[in-house]
Each structure stands twice: as C-alpha cells, then as structure tokens.
Amino acid sequence: MASLIGYYSLIFGLCFSFLIIIFSVKNFRDSYNFNNKILSLTFLQLFFVVVSFLGLILSFVYSNFSNETVFNHSHTTKPLFYKISGTWGNHEGSLLLWLLVLTLFIFLFLLKSKKQNKKYRILTLLFQQIIIIGFFIFIIKTSNPFNYIFPIPSEGLGLNPILQDPALAIHPPILYLGYVGSSIIFSSTLSATSLNYISKEWAKHIKQWVLISWIFLTLGILLGSIWAYYELGWGGFWFWDPVENVSLMPWLALTALLHCIFVLEKRLALTSWVVVLSISTFTLSMCGTFLVRSGILNSVHTFANDPERGLFILIFLFCLIFLALFIFFFFHKVEKKKLTNFFWLSKETSILINNWFMMYFLSVVLIGTIYPIFLEVITSNKISVGPPFYNKLMIPFLVPFLLAMAIGPKLNWIKSELKIKFHSILILLVSILLSVFIIKSLNVSFLLNTILVSSAFYLFFVTLKDFFNKRFKFISQIIAHFGFSLLILSILFNNIFSTEIVTNLKIGETFENEKFKINFEMIETRNEQNFKEIIGKFNIVNFDGDVEILKPSLRIYNQPNILTSEADIKTNLLTDKFMTMNLIQNQEYFSIRYQIKPFMFWIWFSVLLISLGGLISFFQRQHEK
Amino acid sequence: MYGRKVKLRFFFVLLVLTTLILSIFLILKSLEENVVYFQSPSEIKVLSEIKKKKIRIGGMVKGNSIEMGSKEVKFIITDFKSEINVVYSGVVPNLFAEEKGAVVEGYLKDKNFFLATKILAKHDENYMPPEVKASLEEK
C-alpha cells in the first residue's frame, strides 16, 4: 500500500514539474510580479516527493517484501534504525533522496529570494526543473524504488553489514545536501548569466547557498572518513579511493568558488571564473553520482550496479554541460569595465593564488581517478593509481599553499603594501625552530618534513595570533584557516608518529618486541538480533608497564551471510590505540593489527573547525542583512 | 609601446600557460612512475623479463593452498591455467578465503613466486573484482 502511494506520488510530482514550467513561462512573459501560484505548485511538488519518500521509509519499516528494493536491502531481524537508514543505503532510495533535496532546495530558494528580480527567480526555477525532470525520469525509468515482486518473498536479502553503522546512516543525507546544494548554484548562475544579472548583490545572495553546500559537503566527507577509519579496519582515514576522490573534487571546486565569490561581492571581478566554477562544481557532483552508481569505478562502494543507469546519467550529464556551455558562450557578457586598478599585491591576487592551487589539486585528483578508466578503454591495460601518486604531487605544493593562506588574508583589497613586520618574522622563526626541534630526533626525512611542519606551524600561529587580536570581522576566515593548519599538522604528526604491528596469533599466544607485549588471552561469543559476535581479548603491556586491554571482534551476520571485523579503538586526546582481528577459514591463526595513531581526534576536530568557520560566515551574513 | 593593460594581460596568460604545462608535465610524469599494472598468472608466465615494479595479480585462491604461519601467509593464486605462489605478511582481509577471488599487490621475485604487500578483497561476498572476472572469462 505504502509503495503504491509512493509510486503514484512520484508520477504526480513529475506532472507538477510540467505544470510549474507552463506557469513559469507564462509568468516570465506576461506580468511584472511573481505569480505566487508557482510557489504553491513548487510546494506541492515537494509535498509529493516527501510522501513518496515516506512511502519508501514505511515500506522499509514494515518490511514490506512485495517491494523489490525492500526485498533486496532489508531483513526482518534488522534493528529499526537500520531499516530506516536502509532506505537511502541503496541506489534507488538514494536517488529518491537526491530528488527530495532537489525539490526542497528550490522551494527554499524561492522563499529566500523574494527580494530578487522576478525574471531571475523564474529562470532559476526553470533550470532547476530541468534537472528535477531528468531525475524523475531517471528514477521512474531505470531505478524505480517501488517495483513490485510476486510471489511475495517471506524474507529479505538484508543490508550489507558494513553499512549498518550510525555514521554511515547519516553520511548519505548530509553529503547529498552538499552535492545537491550545488544544483541551486548551478541553476542560479545560469539564470543570472543569461539575464546578465551578475552583480555584487547577486554574489551576496548566492554566497549563502555556496556556504550551505560547502558546510554540508565538508561534514559529509568527514563522516565518510570517520566511518572508513573504524569500519574498514585499515586504520587510515583517507585512502585515495576513487569514491573518496569523487567527493573531494566538488569540494575543491566549491572551496575555490567560495573564495571567488568574495572577490565578486567586493570588487565585481572574476565573473566568468565564478560562472565556470559554479558549472564545474555541479558537473563534478553529478559525475560523482555517475561514477559511483554506474559501476565503472572499482571501489568499496560498488556493490551491484547496472550499465543502463550509467548510460542515462552520462547522457543527461552531457545535455546539462552542453546547455551550460551554450549559455556561457552566447549570453555571458564580459564586463566592459576591465580591471583598470589591478595590482599584484592585493587580496584579489591572493585569492587567485588560492584558486590556482585548488585547480591544481583538483586536476591531480581528477586525472588520478579517471586516467585508469580511459586507459582501460583505449589500451585494455588495467592499472590502478595509489596513494604515492597523490602524495608526491600534492605534498610539495602544500608548503606555498599554507604560506599563502597565512599571508593572503592580511592583504587589502585593490592595493596593499608589503610591510614586513617584526612579529611575523618572529613567528616564522619560532615555527622553524619548533619543527627542527621536533623532527630532528626522529627517523624521517629531515628536510621535507621540517619545511612542511614549519609552514603548517606558521599558519597555525598566525591565525592563533589573529584570533587573540580579536579581529572579529574576519573571525570565520580565521577559524577556517586555523582549522586547516591544525588538520595538516595532525595529519603530518599522525604520519610521522604512527606505529603498527601486524602479526598472526593463536589463542593464548604472545607477541613480543622491544616496545610491546601483546597477549591474546581468549575469545568469547555473543548473540545479537542479526549477528553473532566473536570477541577477542588482548592484553597489551607497554615497555613502561602500562597495561591496555583491547577487544576487537568479528561479526558474522545472518543475512546476508558476511563476516565483518569491528575494530576496538581506545581514544584519548593525544592518541588512538586501534586494533582489529581477522580470521581465515579453517585456520587457527587470527590475523592481528595493532596501531598507535596519534592526533586522530584532532584530525576530526579540525575538520569540524573548518566547517564551523563556514557556519559563522553564514550567520554573519544573515545578520548583516 | 604597449599599454599597461595589454602587458598585464599578456603576463597573466603567460603565467597561466606555464603553470598549466608544468602541472600537466608533473602529473603525467608521476603517473608513469606510480601506476600499478594488473596481470593474470598466465600473463606472467609469458613475460620476457621480471621488472622491479609493483604489480597486481588477480585470480582465485587455490583450494587447500593457504598455509598460515605466525609471520606470514602462503597461498597459491590461479586462473585455472597457471599458478603463482604468493607469500604475504600482513593482515588478511575477512573475505579472503580458498576458492574465492582475490587480488594481490606486490613484487615478482620470479615467474612462480610473488611477494605480496597487500591483499585486496571487497566487501560483498558475491563480488568478484572486474579484472578477475575478465581474466577468468577469457579462459
């Protein structure tokens, strides 16, 4: 019943798209005022999509296995929380979520943009409806979440156990808010371009949307990373896996856009660049969906897929890109007033430098992700590109990037003098001395690490000083940049100070080296609603006598029958102690991995700080209005 | 003489072009160095020379071939035509099992012996790495 309602609401929603288009086109031509009927229609469309989504959630909650999606991804013994999160833990449901956010955002956009020009609002709505119609058709044609199966199975196939996790339950909605938020930026930029509406006021208004998407995208990536850290059992937080890259690319483009919007708002410069960035951000988000869902990528997220879907998204994507480029080349008027007052040493230049780096990082990630796909199509050579590639190309460029981040915000708009102040030199000296002091005693490559750590420290101290100098006007920027320096520092120290022990142990055996003694004491079993758990107990004795007990476990899920290992992590402010155990069939050995990872907490915390910067900026702007 | 505006723009274009060329060159160069090729056991048997580069080998883990010690795991990877002995020390993923697909990454010692630094397994029991599927289908 719920699925039936869901399905018909979906069709109704699509019909409303056409109604909205008809009304909007009429309103666009005829009258001077914005027709409020359009707003009601948009609300109704949103309402039907919400009903449809609720229909799917209810089908999951009541384990209605006549619905194919529910049958494929749910099970009666699954806890309620994961039944609900299972709704978007699969392809069909996650697309419905995309659609929900698309319609929600355009409705909010119409509500929030009442002060803007009528034509601009309607045209934005029209562009957004093109995207919405595309997704409606995509869902109904190739990935209907409400397919009926008969005879009705008595039990479902279950949700992949590694997805049964709190962080991953909220990861997709948050990430999608970021991804889909860029659709509003896309539609609005296209509409502003074709109406020649790009102005300082427009920049101010669209910046809110850029900030929202950016905050959610940052948080979404953070959640995914935390999940990968404790669930995949490698003890790392970023693997340069194609699926991670695909979320990082729109983030880089969006971050570049965020900085450019400032220039547009203050100086009405770089308009073409802003347009290009808006288009590419949304394109990259769509590409992300395409690459993840089409199964082209060989990654942890490719569970099951269907080439037809990939083809549809690809064609749709090309149509959108074509439309965007068409509008850009034919309607975009380059501002007559060229930058007459342009000086090298100014805030604009420093933001351009930021953009250069962002684009460079973006192209590295882009090439690393898609080069293997192309190579396979062209030469049928199968290759993979691993972390060394990214590390080698990114890390050296972090140094000037960090320094620019420290110096750039201090410059003035238009023209600025280079005043070498005593305390900034002092900070630089302190940073270098501190890094030399830390790195010198360690067994790592001295020069590279010292330079990296000192530049990160420099940004760290400069932003810290600004914070205490109470430059409240720039508080959001200071917090975000401070967060970034903290992130880089934590990652560097995490890399430098991590230790890892990998060994195979039988129950009762002890591993010993000069630093630790790991004793595999015993195992015990425990039965849960939908899995059986084998818990190992390990005594770890440090060389200075500290005793730590860690209990990693293995879960054997009933449906689908999959073994997962759950890491046991002891976290405190300074270090994480991380342990996983694995079992190989018919063997009495357990494979053990024990890691000491310093500053993990600070990695997560610094990303939170970065998004907090965005949040403060968002509310500051609200307030200024 | 050219005006200041023209000069500025010329300078700008030049800067963009140089960065572009430089970064493309850098990226392609390190791609060349850091790419890992995928091969099947049969392809390795016909190699003319053993390179020191890191590669990946995919296939099935032969039945009854896993031997576990306290330091390392030994097993045989097969594509039902040729076999390769693999030695690996490190954590073995959960879905690694006999008669299941696996991909190993590491260095070839000779045509029969492979020193693995990583075993890749996926999180879906029915999942088979596309490379393995393709190389098995060829047979």
Boltz contact constraints between the chains, C-beta under 6 A:
constraints:
  - contact:
      token1: [A, 162]
      token2: [B, 123]
      max_distance: 6.0
  - contact:
      token1: [A, 298]
      token2: [B, 130]
      max_distance: 6.0
  - contact:
      token1: [A, 300]
      token2: [B, 123]
      max_distance: 6.0
  - contact:
      token1: [A, 303]
      token2: [B, 124]
      max_distance: 6.0
  - contact:
      token1: [A, 360]
      token2: [B, 23]
      max_distance: 6.0
  - contact:
      token1: [A, 364]
      token2: [B, 27]
      max_distance: 6.0
  - contact:
      token1: [A, 367]
      token2: [B, 27]
      max_distance: 6.0
  - contact:
      token1: [A, 382]
      token2: [B, 38]
      max_distance: 6.0
  - contact:
      token1: [A, 382]
      token2: [B, 131]
      max_distance: 6.0
  - contact:
      token1: [A, 383]
      token2: [B, 35]
      max_distance: 6.0
  - contact:
      token1: [A, 383]
      token2: [B, 37]
      max_distance: 6.0
  - contact:
      token1: [A, 384]
      token2: [B, 36]
      max_distance: 6.0
  - contact:
      token1: [A, 385]
      token2: [B, 35]
      max_distance: 6.0
  - contact:
      token1: [A, 388]
      token2: [B, 34]
      max_distance: 6.0
  - contact:
      token1: [A, 389]
      token2: [B, 30]
      max_distance: 6.0
  - contact:
      token1: [A, 389]
      token2: [B, 34]
      max_distance: 6.0
  - contact:
      token1: [A, 392]
      token2: [B, 30]
      max_distance: 6.0
  - contact:
      token1: [A, 393]
      token2: [B, 30]
      max_distance: 6.0
  - contact:
      token1: [A, 502]
      token2: [B, 90]
      max_distance: 6.0
  - contact:
      token1: [A, 502]
      token2: [B, 91]
      max_distance: 6.0
  - contact:
      token1: [A, 504]
      token2: [B, 70]
      max_distance: 6.0
  - contact:
      token1: [A, 562]
      token2: [B, 125]
      max_distance: 6.0
  - contact:
      token1: [A, 563]
      token2: [B, 94]
      max_distance: 6.0
  - contact:
      token1: [A, 565]
      token2: [B, 94]
      max_distance: 6.0
  - contact:
      token1: [A, 582]
      token2: [B, 91]
      max_distance: 6.0
  - contact:
      token1: [A, 582]
      token2: [B, 92]
      max_distance: 6.0
  - contact:
      token1: [A, 582]
      token2: [B, 94]
      max_distance: 6.0
  - contact:
      token1: [A, 584]
      token2: [B, 92]
      max_distance: 6.0
  - contact:
      token1: [A, 585]
      token2: [B, 97]
      max_distance: 6.0
  - contact:
      token1: [A, 587]
      token2: [B, 68]
      max_distance: 6.0
  - contact:
      token1: [A, 589]
      token2: [B, 68]
      max_distance: 6.0
  - contact:
      token1: [A, 591]
      token2: [B, 91]
      max_distance: 6.0
  - contact:
      token1: [A, 591]
      token2: [B, 92]
      max_distance: 6.0
  - contact:
      token1: [A, 593]
      token2: [B, 91]
      max_distance: 6.0
